[in-house]
Amino acid sequence: MDKIFESIGSFFGGGDQIPWCNRDVITGCEREAADASNGDSEERKSDSIMRLSWALVHSRQPEDVQRGIAMLETSLGYDTSPLHQRERLYLLAVGYYRSSDYSKCRMLLDQCLEIAPDWRQAVSLKKIVEDRIAKDGIIGIGIATAAVGLLAGGLAAAFARRG
């Protein structure tokens, strides 16, 4: 019986393996980014902003995730290095996954995989996203079917009372 509840829980919960980040790590990254903005090299500034973006999109707090998405979207055009673009696209995809915007997440992962087709993290997240989209579709169909059933039952009861 426990196995049944566990599988139902993982079906609805998603069961992804993407790590979470706590408030202490985010605070440390914010401090590092603030320190780096005071006269450090551009590389150190960029690295500290990437670490902060990583921490934000891996947060359990939706407002942190949204802040991370905004930072990453702003930084996308600045560095044209394929490696840095790939990293930013992936982190953006994580942010959109955490925000439940699965279609945007999948689009970003496709762009990421154009740069690095065999990148395991992106391939893995894309599979998770596609599974999630499929599950959401199944749940949506179930809800629609139940609604139609309730409507049909209500109409049948109404006609039975009239007759």
Buried (B, 14 or more C-beta within 10 A) or exposed (E): EEEEEEEEEEEEEBEBEBEEBEEEBBEEBBEBBEEBEEEBEEEBBBBBBBBBBBBBBBBEBEEBBBBBBEBBEEBEEEBEEEEBBBBBBBBBBBBBBBBEBBEBBBBBBEBBBEBBEEBEBBBBBBEBBEBBBEEEEEEEEEEEEEEEEEEEEEEEEEEEEEE
